[in-house]
Amino acid sequence: MSSETGTAPETQSSAGGAPTSSVNIESVRTIAKKDFQDSVRSWLFWGLSAFFFTLMAVLAGFLSWANPDDFTTLNFISMVSQVCKLIIPLIALVLGWKSIAGERETGSIKVLLSLPHSRKDVLLGKLLGRTAVLSLSLIIGFLIAMVAVAFAVSEFSLSAYIAFLAMTLLYALAYMSIAVSLSSLTRSTTMAGAGMFGVFVLFYIVWNSIQQALQLLMNRGYIEGVTYTVSGLGGQQVELTRLPSWAQFIDMIDPGNAYQNTITIFSALSGEELGTTVRDVAYPNGVPFFLEDWFSFVILLFWIVVPIAVALYRFDRVDI
């Protein structure tokens, strides 16, 4: 007769014999802390902080020099968001590339799982650790650069600037969730790297190509567009055609487009008026719900929750 104490990190499920694991918050915290400390020791954290500070300060200085008379916080956010839309995914995908796949390739994950850590603990810990590296470096870089931005703009809005930082953190978390999830589903860093490259190509080339293809089909009459009128030079009415709402919805699924769709939030916080936008004119009967600011949060939350949920399910069932 034998007895056991404690709980095993992994057990066999009653159906199908696939391993299942539970989440231990303290274990997740331990893994995340170690992952973050390893990044700090490798100067990755400080390097990213310096990069974001330099990026924000240089852009603030350049934009202030290019438009010294009417350079506002909203102008700065509009321009920087274009850069962040590209830079944040690249950094997140590179950070998450080897998070799980690297440990599986070297076999060190078996040592990690021999400790009282379940597979879910490892996955969530890696996600939190890598997210902490990117998030804290963003916060430090943005806050230090805030001094340069405050001097550069004609009227600085702290609330709009902080809201922009918060939205950028949410955007970073979405891509980190995608990166760590992909890393957990591959057995080698080569496959993981190919997956990261595929994600970048999907959202920055394929997604735009889909919109261009739909636009071409509409122009040739295969898709029925929606017409609207705008005031041209001299008050002349000009008739334009846009893609139907379902095509606009496809465009909004891209996390980068959702990230940039929140510009009106920063406008309201900064007290600056955007006036009548092209979007307002294109939808005279009301902007669809999926183009509203609040739906951008839904899209980003989707890209945070769904990839990691799939990874939690699959990682429990793969052979290490």
Beta strands, then each sheet from edge to edge (+ up, - down):
strand 1: 10-12
strand 2: 19-21
strand 3: 226-231
strand 4: 237-242
sheet 1: 1+ 2-
sheet 2: 3+ 4-
end
